Amino acid sequence: MDQISKYNLVHRYEKRALLIAINCVAGLSIFFFGYDQGVMGGVNTSHSYVDIMSFGHWDDATGQAVIDKPTLQGAINAVYYLPARVFTGIGTGILNAITPVWATETAEYTSRGQFVSIEFTLNIFGVVAAGTSFYGDGTSSFIWRFPIAFQIVPLICLFIVVWFMPESPRWLVKAGREQEARYILGRLRGESGEDASRAEAEFQDIRNTCALERQTAKPQSYFAMFFGIGSGKLHTGRRVQLVVWLQIMQEWIGIAGITIYGPTIFSLAGVSAKDRLWVSGLNDITYMFSTLICVFTLDRIGRRWTLYWGSIGQGISIILAGVLSRVTADASPGNAAGPGGAAIFFVFLFTAIFGATWLTVPWLYPAEIFSLEIRAKGNAWGVVGWSIGNGWLGLLCPVMFAALGEKTFYIFGACNVITIPMVWALYPETNQRTLEEMDLVFASDSIWTWEAEKNYKLLVEQNPELVQAARRGHSVVDPETGMRLGSVGGVMSLDTRQTRNSGEKGSGEMRMLGSKDE
């Protein structure tokens, strides 16, 4: 392919090797996201940093920084860090919007969840790496200067290697570069025998779905997407609301509260100030390894059941952590170790269950459910939801814990309970479905999942060629003529009321009710 650089890895690797290379680069991007999340917390509580900036002092008894001049601290952050953090935030937001989409659009539908889950193992590895970088002599400025400077290393590596990586074949079809898309898809799936047939079938499905989407909906801005303006049967507005609220609920189920109040629980349990740092670090390491559970289960039990068991386990853990925190606080000094240790156990358990369930799915779901034409924009709406939830809880948690103490955990427990019927009623399953099937899954005018599944089954019966081509191993479209193959002719529609007529408008035409031409 002359259009693709001769140095591109797509010429050297294929199938699993190429997918692994893409996953490594995507993982590097998500690693930076995790490292960026963890680094500033360590900087702001560093002994040397507090002394140099003179906005507080170091309390040797508690092993913590005490802020004496919060206004000065805010001014220092505004002058030294705010510009850098704003630009870093913009860049991180762009990477978070693009990376999961690139990963899901190149992966096979049977292992898409595993592909993205591995990336979030590296995300938490970034958090761990940022946290462990602050171990050592707290009086040395190197302990906080180096972690800040190190942020540039993964970004430089990412900037270099991304020039050698293939584009998403789905984006290339959208951009009208179909020859490149066909070639890259062939390298991803295989270029011989049944692999070549499946790759060609998938390419034709992508091309047909792209054409259907353009016939059905008008070009959509972020504003139009949010309100579903001009989306017709694609119901974009509903999809945006689903991903925004899934990300918001990811924060409200309690991970922000555990992060903030966890050290207090460790203190109540009798963990010394010196030991709290390594206990928190051990919790982060447990968190990282727990994400591997999702790697092996997400494509087996599906997105919905992953969220179900996560909500149940998290709800029980966080409520018991709250109860035991109160018991520990009320216990006499000699009797606090038992319930305190149990409270720490449930903090660890909550974090592990979250890593195995709710960490990954809210990031994967937005990259799966949107139409090809707006998939990157749709995933960006998911990042907006995460930002709202993270910022909201970051500001509210200190107020809640100051007013309610450990009772705040009961609110988070209730939120876990709320998510179970929410996911059951509103979030259709995406597991083991191709990205091209998502338009059929969300074609129903009803918001309820059972209606969506019923409508999906009817659409599959009416349009079997569109959703079965890649699985059957042969294309429903002749690659030379672009005309549909097979014995079933007629009009293809996303409306179950639309009947097929083999003599109406030719067997090669595809239509949807609610299109911009109607």
Secondary structure in CASP SS format (residue, H / E / C, confidence):
PFRMAT SS
TARGET T0000
AUTHOR 0000-0000-0000
METHOD secondary structure of the structure
MODEL  1
M C 1.00
D C 1.00
Q C 1.00
I C 1.00
S C 1.00
K C 1.00
Y C 1.00
N C 1.00
L H 1.00
V H 1.00
H H 1.00
R C 1.00
Y C 1.00
E C 1.00
K H 1.00
R H 1.00
A H 1.00
L H 1.00
L H 1.00
I H 1.00
A H 1.00
I H 1.00
N H 1.00
C H 1.00
V H 1.00
A H 1.00
G H 1.00
L H 1.00
S H 1.00
I H 1.00
F H 1.00
F H 1.00
F H 1.00
G H 1.00
Y H 1.00
D H 1.00
Q H 1.00
G H 1.00
V H 1.00
M H 1.00
G H 1.00
G H 1.00
V H 1.00
N H 1.00
T C 1.00
S C 1.00
H H 1.00
S H 1.00
Y H 1.00
V H 1.00
D H 1.00
I H 1.00
M H 1.00
S C 1.00
F C 1.00
G E 1.00
H E 1.00
W E 1.00
D E 1.00
D C 1.00
A C 1.00
T C 1.00
G C 1.00
Q E 1.00
A E 1.00
V E 1.00
I E 1.00
D C 1.00
K C 1.00
P H 1.00
T H 1.00
L H 1.00
Q H 1.00
G H 1.00
A H 1.00
I H 1.00
N H 1.00
A H 1.00
V H 1.00
Y H 1.00
Y H 1.00
L H 1.00
P H 1.00
A H 1.00
R H 1.00
V H 1.00
F H 1.00
T H 1.00
G H 1.00
I H 1.00
G H 1.00
T H 1.00
G H 1.00
I H 1.00
L H 1.00
N H 1.00
A H 1.00
I H 1.00
T H 1.00
P H 1.00
V H 1.00
W H 1.00
A H 1.00
T H 1.00
E H 1.00
T H 1.00
A C 1.00
E C 1.00
Y C 1.00
T C 1.00
S C 1.00
R H 1.00
G H 1.00
Q H 1.00
F H 1.00
V H 1.00
S H 1.00
I H 1.00
E H 1.00
F H 1.00
T H 1.00
L H 1.00
N H 1.00
I H 1.00
F H 1.00
G H 1.00
V H 1.00
V H 1.00
A H 1.00
A H 1.00
G H 1.00
T H 1.00
S C 1.00
F C 1.00
Y C 1.00
G C 1.00
D C 1.00
G C 1.00
T C 1.00
S C 1.00
S C 1.00
F H 1.00
I H 1.00
W H 1.00
R H 1.00
F H 1.00
P H 1.00
I H 1.00
A H 1.00
F H 1.00
Q C 1.00
I H 1.00
V H 1.00
P H 1.00
L H 1.00
I H 1.00
C H 1.00
L H 1.00
F H 1.00
I H 1.00
V H 1.00
V H 1.00
W H 1.00
F H 1.00
M C 1.00
P C 1.00
E C 1.00
S C 1.00
P H 1.00
R H 1.00
W H 1.00
L H 1.00
V H 1.00
K H 1.00
A C 1.00
G C 1.00
R C 1.00
E H 1.00
Q H 1.00
E H 1.00
A H 1.00
R H 1.00
Y H 1.00
I H 1.00
L H 1.00
G H 1.00
R H 1.00
L H 1.00
R H 1.00
G C 1.00
E C 1.00
S C 1.00
G H 1.00
E H 1.00
D H 1.00
A H 1.00
S H 1.00
R H 1.00
A H 1.00
E H 1.00
A H 1.00
E H 1.00
F H 1.00
Q H 1.00
D H 1.00
I H 1.00
R H 1.00
N H 1.00
T H 1.00
C H 1.00
A H 1.00
L H 1.00
E H 1.00
R H 1.00
Q H 1.00
T H 1.00
A C 1.00
K C 1.00
P C 1.00
Q C 1.00
S C 1.00
Y H 1.00
F H 1.00
A H 1.00
M H 1.00
F H 1.00
F H 1.00
G C 1.00
I C 1.00
G C 1.00
S C 1.00
G H 1.00
K H 1.00
L H 1.00
H C 1.00
T H 1.00
G H 1.00
R H 1.00
R H 1.00
V H 1.00
Q H 1.00
L H 1.00
V H 1.00
V H 1.00
W H 1.00
L H 1.00
Q H 1.00
I H 1.00
M H 1.00
Q H 1.00
E H 1.00
W H 1.00
I H 1.00
G H 1.00
I H 1.00
A H 1.00
G H 1.00
I H 1.00
T H 1.00
I H 1.00
Y H 1.00
G H 1.00
P H 1.00
T H 1.00
I H 1.00
F H 1.00
S H 1.00
L H 1.00
A C 1.00
G C 1.00
V C 1.00
S C 1.00
A H 1.00
K H 1.00
D H 1.00
R H 1.00
L H 1.00
W H 1.00
V H 1.00
S H 1.00
G H 1.00
L H 1.00
N H 1.00
D H 1.00
I H 1.00
T H 1.00
Y H 1.00
M H 1.00
F H 1.00
S H 1.00
T H 1.00
L H 1.00
I H 1.00
C H 1.00
V H 1.00
F H 1.00
T H 1.00
L H 1.00
D H 1.00
R H 1.00
I H 1.00
G H 1.00
R H 1.00
R H 1.00
W H 1.00
T H 1.00
L H 1.00
Y H 1.00
W H 1.00
G H 1.00
S H 1.00
I H 1.00
G H 1.00
Q H 1.00
G H 1.00
I H 1.00
S H 1.00
I H 1.00
I H 1.00
L H 1.00
A H 1.00
G H 1.00
V H 1.00
L H 1.00
S H 1.00
R H 1.00
V H 1.00
T H 1.00
A H 1.00
D H 1.00
A C 1.00
S C 1.00
P H 1.00
G H 1.00
N H 1.00
A C 1.00
A H 1.00
G H 1.00
P H 1.00
G H 1.00
G H 1.00
A H 1.00
A H 1.00
I H 1.00
F H 1.00
F H 1.00
V H 1.00
F H 1.00
L H 1.00
F H 1.00
T H 1.00
A H 1.00
I H 1.00
F H 1.00
G H 1.00
A H 1.00
T C 1.00
W C 1.00
L C 1.00
T C 1.00
V H 1.00
P H 1.00
W H 1.00
L H 1.00
Y H 1.00
P H 1.00
A H 1.00
E H 1.00
I H 1.00
F C 1.00
S C 1.00
L H 1.00
E H 1.00
I H 1.00
R H 1.00
A H 1.00
K H 1.00
G H 1.00
N H 1.00
A H 1.00
W H 1.00
G H 1.00
V H 1.00
V H 1.00
G H 1.00
W H 1.00
S H 1.00
I H 1.00
G H 1.00
N H 1.00
G H 1.00
W H 1.00
L H 1.00
G H 1.00
L H 1.00
L H 1.00
C H 1.00
P H 1.00
V H 1.00
M H 1.00
F H 1.00
A H 1.00
A H 1.00
L H 1.00
G H 1.00
E H 1.00
K H 1.00
T H 1.00
F H 1.00
Y H 1.00
I H 1.00
F H 1.00
G H 1.00
A H 1.00
C H 1.00
N H 1.00
V H 1.00
I H 1.00
T H 1.00
I H 1.00
P H 1.00
M H 1.00
V H 1.00
W H 1.00
A H 1.00
L H 1.00
Y C 1.00
P C 1.00
E C 1.00
T C 1.00
N C 1.00
Q C 1.00
R C 1.00
T C 1.00
L H 1.00
E H 1.00
E H 1.00
M H 1.00
D H 1.00
L H 1.00
V H 1.00
F C 1.00
A C 1.00
S C 1.00
D C 1.00
S C 1.00
I C 1.00
W C 1.00
T H 1.00
W H 1.00
E H 1.00
A H 1.00
E H 1.00
K H 1.00
N H 1.00
Y H 1.00
K H 1.00
L H 1.00
L H 1.00
V H 1.00
E H 1.00
Q H 1.00
N C 1.00
P H 1.00
E H 1.00
L H 1.00
V H 1.00
Q H 1.00
A H 1.00
A H 1.00
R H 1.00
R H 1.00
G C 1.00
H C 1.00
S C 1.00
V C 1.00
V E 1.00
D C 1.00
P C 1.00
E C 1.00
T C 1.00
G C 1.00
M C 1.00
R E 1.00
L C 1.00
G C 1.00
S C 1.00
V C 1.00
G C 1.00
G C 1.00
V C 1.00
M E 1.00
S C 1.00
L C 1.00
D C 1.00
T C 1.00
R C 1.00
Q C 1.00
T C 1.00
R C 1.00
N C 1.00
S C 1.00
G C 1.00
E C 1.00
K C 1.00
G C 1.00
S C 1.00
G C 1.00
E C 1.00
M E 1.00
R C 1.00
M C 1.00
L C 1.00
G C 1.00
S C 1.00
K C 1.00
D C 1.00
E C 1.00
END
